[in-house]
Amino acid sequence: MRELLDILDAQRKAFGADRAPDLASRIRRLDDLLGAIIKDKDALVRAMVEDFGSRSVHEILMSELFTTVSGIRYLKENLAEWMKPEKRKVPWVLQRGRARVLFQPKGVVGIISPWNYPFYLAILPLATALAAGNRAMLKPSELTPRTADLMARLLSGVFPQDLAATVTGGPEVGAAFSALPFDHLFFTGSTTVGRKVMEAAARNLTPVTLELGGKSPALVTPGFPLDKAAERICAGKFFNAGQTCVAPDYVMVHAGREEAFADLAAAVLEKAFPTLALNPDYTAIVNDGHFRRLAALAEDAAGKGARVIRVNPAGEELPPEARKMAPTLVLNPDDSMGVMQEEIFGPILPVLGYRDLDEALDRINARERPLSLYVFDEDEKRVEDILARTSSGGVCVNEIMLQVAADDLPFGGVGKSGMGAYHAREGFLAFSHARGVFHQDRLNPRFLFVPPYTRALERLLNLLIRRGTGLWFKG
């Protein structure tokens, strides 16, 4: 704890000496970070493969490195515009004053990142915090130690510790980290841990951004081609073996089409992963504990009467110590089953039937609001109706997970799936203090509103109350 406080104190002092880094300084920091990532690309890939035991190199390149590099370049391209003060309107009673908003760094930001995308979900929030002019401390997940250690070395080679520092360690370090009096705390992880992080932050009145998860549904309407839906849903669900916060957690198809969807999904999976045991394209579950939890979910569903389909085209033995879990479809599970009670976060996909759209939306809305909603429908009017009648952190229509890759869209949850957003300008704003500034002009009507109060002022105030101030002017 003393070491953490020492780093925090050093960063606070450094921030005090440089409270408003200019655009050139921020761009230089982003360039330095970008250069280090590109230089260490191969080592980063190896670290992530080793942390999982087996992880698709292509998926790492797509979801960890390309997305991070793209996000940093997006920050660079837009930062000058975001940093500009905004003029705001001034009512006539405050004329000839001027109003504006300054976007200033909050100070020292704490970032707690997860294991499932251990590089992207650590470095992109860090880059965003730096773009907003802050100092930052990063606590990566202990479940991916090689990646965490490599990130620590990478960042220490680019930035002094009083600008960006990495702290490694287990849950006790994470608990101490979340209790530090940061100026902002950014957490990505489970809802359970998110509650603890928020509770710790509340003791210091530290504002938080929580990127959590939940059971994200995929809704396929009857008119959408079932084969296309199966192909796209499987591509997203089984990417990184389902260990993705925005992966579809269950799919809803029109009643009577569950078996057809399962057949099409199995065909897609057999083509994508003809073998599993030694297939470098199919990622392992991150550790034994998570593997046992997922195996128990599948067994629970089978034991309670659901039809469970394990897609293992080569019929291979998959020893538990390898942590390769065959893609698993669960047909029409009920709410008593674990797969419908908790976020799955693995390669298990429940398939549910619904009779009509009202029933489908009622079942979606009966659950906590999810991080993502996936709608497969070619009727644009009905899509808009579905969006109006549901709530989720984000939405992707006729595709899976691509809303995360759209750099100009905010990303975040709602309700139990999180609070606050980052990506796009919203990320810059999350790590900035919007400081309202009013400039009083030498000539102004202030004399009307000071004692001794007059009947004329009373008549004026009554008029303003009845009619409103009106006549707003740009500052």
PyMOL commands that set and color helices and strands:
alter all, ss='L'
color gray80, all
select helices_A, chain A and resi 2-17+23-39+41-52+57-83+92-94+120-131+145-158+171-178+191-202+226-237+239-242+258-272+288-303+320-322+338-340+357-365+380-388+402-405+415-417+424-430+445-449+455-467
alter helices_A, ss='H'
color red, helices_A
select strands_A, chain A and resi 86-91+98-105+108-112+135-139+164-166+184-188+208-211+217-220+250-254+307-310+328-331+348-354+372-376+394-397+411-412+418-419+421-422+432-439+472-474
alter strands_A, ss='S'
color yellow, strands_A
deselect
rebuild
show_as cartoon
